[in-house]
Amino acid sequence: MSRYIELVKVTEKTEYGERKSVQSTNAAVDEMYAIVRAATNDELETLYELLNHSSAKRWLAHQLIECHQLPKNIENKCIEIVESLAKEDSIESFGEEMWLQEWKSKLGRA
């Protein structure tokens, strides 16, 4: 899944004040979602390994949950990643908290 990692690297270089940079990031995220949605069972197994990648897991945890029925252990790992991100001292942590609330609401766990 080297292409997925390449796309993650694009997101790491986002300059939010630069329109072209934001457009590139948005295109990268769209392609990341496309990769996850189209993944075969074998490719999903490879993607699961990226949940240990320091940068990829930030995106992949959300995308896997949103796009696939996951084995419970993988789903739990994804949720743990998002919960960890929600606890960080960053502007993104609020978005992570909102995502978790929405996910729990969909499952009737709110």
C-alpha positions in Angstrom: 0.0 0.0 0.0 2.8 2.3 -0.9 0.4 4.6 -2.8 -1.6 5.1 0.4 1.5 6.2 2.3 2.4 8.6 -0.5 -1.0 10.2 -0.2 -0.6 10.5 3.6 2.7 12.3 3.0 0.7 14.8 0.8 -1.6 15.5 3.7 1.3 16.2 6.0 2.5 19.0 3.8 -0.8 20.9 3.7 -0.5 24.7 3.9 -4.1 25.8 4.8 -3.4 29.3 3.6 -2.6 28.1 0.1 -5.5 27.1 -2.1 -3.6 24.7 -4.3 -2.1 22.9 -1.2 -5.6 22.4 0.2 -6.9 21.2 -3.1 -4.0 18.7 -3.3 -4.8 17.5 0.2 -8.4 17.1 -0.6 -7.6 15.1 -3.8 -5.2 12.9 -1.8 -7.9 12.2 0.8 -10.4 11.4 -1.9 -7.9 8.9 -3.4 -7.2 7.4 0.0 -10.9 6.8 0.5 -11.1 5.2 -3.0 -8.3 2.9 -2.1 -10.0 1.8 1.1 -13.4 1.4 -0.5 -12.0 -0.7 -3.4 -9.8 -2.9 -1.3 -10.1 -6.6 -1.6 -9.9 -8.9 1.5 -6.2 -9.4 0.9 -5.6 -5.7 0.4 -7.6 -5.0 3.6 -5.2 -7.2 5.5 -2.4 -5.1 4.2 -4.2 -1.9 5.2 -4.8 -3.3 8.7 -1.0 -3.3 9.1 -0.9 0.4 8.4 -2.9 1.0 11.6 0.5 0.8 13.2 2.0 3.5 10.9 2.3 6.7 12.9 0.8 9.0 10.2 -1.4 6.6 8.2 -3.4 5.4 11.1 -4.8 9.0 11.7 -6.6 8.7 8.4 -7.0 5.0 8.0 -8.9 4.4 11.3 -11.8 6.6 10.1 -11.8 5.3 6.6 -11.9 1.7 7.5 -14.8 2.1 9.9 -16.7 4.3 7.4 -16.2 2.0 4.4 -16.1 -1.6 5.7 -17.6 -4.1 8.1 -14.5 -4.9 10.1 -13.5 -7.7 12.4 -14.2 -6.7 15.9 -10.5 -6.5 16.9 -9.8 -4.2 13.9 -12.8 -2.0 14.7 -11.7 -1.7 18.3 -8.2 -0.8 17.2 -9.6 1.9 14.9 -11.7 3.3 17.7 -8.8 3.3 20.1 -6.8 5.3 17.6 -9.6 7.9 17.2 -10.1 8.1 20.9 -6.3 8.8 21.3 -6.5 11.5 18.7 -9.4 13.1 20.4 -7.3 13.4 23.6 -4.5 15.2 22.0 -3.9 18.9 22.6 -4.6 20.0 19.0 -7.3 21.8 17.0 -8.0 18.5 15.3 -9.0 16.8 18.6 -12.3 18.6 18.6 -13.2 17.1 15.2 -12.1 13.7 16.5 -14.5 14.0 19.5 -17.3 15.0 17.1 -16.6 12.0 14.9 -16.7 9.7 17.8 -20.0 11.1 19.0 -21.5 10.7 15.6 -20.2 7.1 15.3 -21.5 6.1 18.7 -24.9 7.8 17.9 -25.1 5.7 14.7 -24.5 2.5 16.8 -27.0 3.6 19.5 -24.1 3.9 22.0 -24.4 7.6 22.7 
